[in-house]
Amino acid sequence: MYTSAFKTLCLALSVLSGSIALAAPSRCPANGVYLQVLGSGGPELNGRAQSSYLIWDKGNARVLIDAGPGSAVNFGRVGARYETLNVIALTHLHADHSADLPAFVKNGFFSDRNKDLPILGPDGSSRFPATTDWLKALFASPDGAYRYLDSFVSGNDDPAYRLQPQDVLPEEGATLTPYQEGDLTLTAAGVTHGAVPALAWRVTLGDRSVVFSGDTNGNGDALQKLAQGAGLLVAHNAVPEGARGVERALHMPPSRIGEIAAASGIKTLLLSHRMNRTLGREQDTQQAIRKYYQGKLSFANDLDCIPLPRNAP
C-alpha cells in the first residue's frame, strides 16, 4: 500500500552502486487516485515535514491540503508539478500548516502555470486574519512581507496566473462546497481547534473521497457528518489518550478519533500530525481506537502513497 518498501530498495541499490546521494522517491502511480503524505509531523522539528497532503489523479497533482514547513521540498521530490494543481486548501493558519505557501508561490515564477490558482481557507478572528487578508499580508504591496511577489495577488505586470484566495465560513453544523470542477469537489465543515478558526476538508474525485480532520478537538458532530461513508479519513494524532488542559482543547485523543471513524463508516483511517508526545505510543493509540473502530488503520510517514478506496455504499 505504501512506498516505504520502495524507498528502502532505492536506498539499497544506491549504496550498492556506490552513489552517495539517495535515490529520489517516485511519484504515486499514474493509473488511479492516490493520497501522498508530504508532511506527517506537527510543529516540532523532529525530522518529519509538517502537515501537508497531495491528491494525485492519473499521474497529475490535483489538490494540495495544507502547506507546512518541508512540504514544498517533498512536493518537488515526488515529481509533482505546480502547474497541474487545481486548488490549495488550508485547514487553518497555524505555521505548521501554512508556512511553506510562499515557497510554492515563488516556485510559480519558474513553472509553466498559466491558470489562476484558488487558495481556500478559514475566515478570521481577533487573533487570526482571514485567508484573504493573510495572503495580502504576505504578498500585496505596499506592506506585504513578500511584496515583490505582488503580481500574483494584484495582477500587475501581467502575471501568467493569479492567486485567488477565498474565505470559507460554513454555518454551524453545516457544510459548504466552495470548489467544484468536473468530477473534483471540495467540501468544508467548521471544526473546533481551541479559539483558532479551523476547517475540515472532504476532497471527492468521482466515487472516491478523502477527508482531512485538520487540527480539531473533535467536539460536536461536524467532522463525523463530513466524513460519512468516505473511503479514507486522515485524522491528526497529536495528543495521547488522557490528554488534558490546552492539549485536549486543541486536539482529539485516540478514543475520540475511533468514535468518529466508527460513526462515519469510513473504510480506512490514517493517523498523521504525529508529534513527539504520540510517537512511540502507537500501540496504546491503536488500542484506544480499536474500542470503537475495527476498519483499516495505519500511521502516516512522509512520502507514503495511499490508493484512495471507493466510498462506502
N, C-alpha and C positions, 0 to 999 in steps of 0.2 A: 504493500500500500504506500509506503513512504520511500524516500530516496536515500535513506541513511546507508543502506547496504551498497547502493551505487557509489555514494561518496567514499565509503571505505575502500571499495575496489579501485576507484580512481587514485586514491592516495597510495595504495599498494603498488599499482602499476607505475606511478610517478617515481616512487622510491627505487623500484627495480630498474627503471630506465635511466637512473642517475640524475633525474631532474630535481632541481632544488625548489621549484615552485609547485604549489598544489594545483592539481587539475581543476579547472573551473567546473562547477556543478552544471548539469544540463537544465534547460527549462523543462516544464511539465510536458508530457506527450502532446502531440498535435492532433489527436483524434478524439477529443472529448472535452468535458468541462471539469476543471480542477481548481482546488484552492491551494495556493502556495503560501507558506508562512514566511514572511520577510523578517518578522521580529516577534519572538516568543517571550521576551522578557518584560520586566517592569522598569521603573526609573533607576534602579541600581546599576552600576557599571560592573557587571559580573560576567562579561564575555558574551552575553546574548544581546542581539539587537532588540530595540524596544518596539512596542506594539505596532504591527503593520501586517496587512494581508493582501494578497493579489489573486484576482479571479482570472483564470485562463479559459478561453473558449476557442477550440480548434486552432490552437497554436498562437493566438493573439491575446495579449494582456488587455483585459477589458475594464476592470474595476479595481481601484486601489482603495482599501479601507484603512484609514489612519496612516500616519507618516512619521513614526517615531524615529529617534536617532539610530542610524545604522541601516535603515530601510532603503535609502537611496543607493547605497553601495550594493546591498543584496539584490535590488531591482536590476542593476546592471550585471551582477554576477550570474544571474539566471537567464540572461539574454532577453529580458523584457524590453520593449520599445515604447517610449513615451508617446509617440505619435498614434499608437493604436488604442490608448486609453479613452474610454467613453466618458468617465466620470471619476472624481475623487470624492469620497465621503468620509467625514470625520465624526467620531463618536463624541469627542469633547476636546477642549483646547489645553489640557494639561500638556506640558512639554514632552512627556514620554509618548505622546500620541500624535504630535503635530510638528515637532521642531525641525524635521527634515524637509518640510514643504518648500522652503526657499531653495534647497538643493535641487529638487525636482524642477522648480521654475527656472532656475539658472540653466539647467540642462536644456530647457526649451530653446535657448539660443542656438544650440548645436544639433537639434533634432530636425526632422522633416515634418513636424506637426504643422498643419495648416487649417485646423478646425478648432473653434473655441472649446474651452475645457471647463465644464461645470465643477465648482467646488461646493459641496453641500455640507453644512454643519449646523450646530445648535445656535439658537438665539442667545442673547447676552443676559447679564445680571449686573448687580452693583460691583462685583469683583471680577467679572469676565466680560470681554467685549463680545458682541455678536460676531458671527463669522465674517459678515461683510465688513464690519469695522476692523476686525483683526487683519484681513487682507489689505485694507487701506493702510493700517499702521505698519505693515511690513513693506509695502511696495509703492504706495501712492506718493506723489510729490505734493507739497514741498517738504513734508516731515517724515516720510516713511523711512524705516530703518534701512531698507534696501531700495531707496528711491531711484537708483539708477536702473531698476527693472520696472519703472513706472509704466512703460509702454504696454506691458502685459495686463495692466489694470485699466488704464485710461484710453488705450488705443492710439495714443500719439505715436508719431514716427511710423505709422502703418505697419504694425507687427503682423507676423504670419498668423497669429491667433491671439485671443484674449482669454484671461481667466474670467469666469462668470460665477462669482460667489452667490450663494443663496442661503438665507437663514431659514432653518426648518424648525417649526414650532407646532408639533401635533397638540391637539386639545387633550386634556387629561383623560386617560382611559381610551383614547382613540389612536388610530394610525394615520399616517399621511404619506402619499406617494408623490414625491417631488420630481421623480425622473422616470421616464418610460420611453424607450426607443426600440422598435421592433419587438423581439422576444425578451429584451432586457428591462427589468423593472427593479427600482429601489424603493423600499417602503421603510418608514421610520416610526419608532414609538419613543416617547419620552420615558426615561428611566431615572431613578434616584441615585445620585452619586454624591451624597452629602449635599452641600449647597452649590455644587458645580452643575451648570446646565449640561445635560448629557442625553445622548440618543443611543438606542439600539437600532441596528440596521438589518433588514432582510433583503438579500440580493437574489433575484429569481431570473434564471435563464431557461426558458421553456418549461419543462416539467421538473426542474431541479432548483432547489433553494438552499442557501446557506444563511444562517442568522448569526449575527455578531452581538454578543451581550454588551460589548464595551465594558467600562467600569461601572458597576452598579451594586448596591446592597441587596438587590433582589426583592425589595419590598413591593407589595401590590402584585397585580397580575398582568402588567403591560408586556413584559418580556415573554411570559407564558403564552399570551394570545398571539404575539407577533411570530413566535416560533412554531405555532400549531402545524403539525404534520410535515415540518421541514426535513430534508434529508440529512442536514448537518447543523449542529449548534456549536459555535465556538464560544466557550464560556471562560471568563477570566478567573483563574485560580490564584488570587493574590493574597488570600489570608487562609490560615488553617482553621480547622474546626475549633470552636471555643473562643474565637476572636471576640474582643470586647472593645468598648470605647470608640475612638475615632476610626480605628481599623474596620470595625463592624458597621459603622455609619457609612463608610465608603464602599465596602466590598461585601459580597456574599460568600459565606463559608461553603464548604463542600456539600453539607446536607441540603442547603437551600438550592444549590446547583442541581442536585439529584432530584429534588422535588419538582423543580421547573422542567427538567428534562423528561421526567416521567409524565407529568401532567400535559405537556405539549405533544407527546407522542413522536418525538424526533427519532430518526433512525440511528444517528451516530453523534457522539459527544466528543469534542476535542477541547482539552484544557490547556489554556495558554496564559500569557501575562504571568509567567512563573517567577516569583520573587524569592529572595533568599529565605524568607520565613516559610515558604512552602516546598522549596527544593529539598529533596531528601526525605520528604514526608508523603511520598506518593502512595505508599501502602495504606496509611491512615486516611488519606484523601479518598482513595478508591473505596475503602470500607464504608466511609460515611455516605458516599454517593450510592453505593450498592444497596443501601437500605431502602432506596426508592426506585432507582433506575437500573434496569438489567440489560440495556442495549449495549452496542459497541462503545468502547471508551478508550481514549488514547491521550497521551500527554504530548504537547507540541514541542518541537525543536526547530530552530532556524532552518529554513530551506526545505522543510518537509513538504511533500507534494501529495495531496489527498484527492482522489477522484470524488466528485460530488454524486452521491446516490440520488435516485429519483425520489421525489417526495412520497410520503406515506399515502396510501389510498384514502 
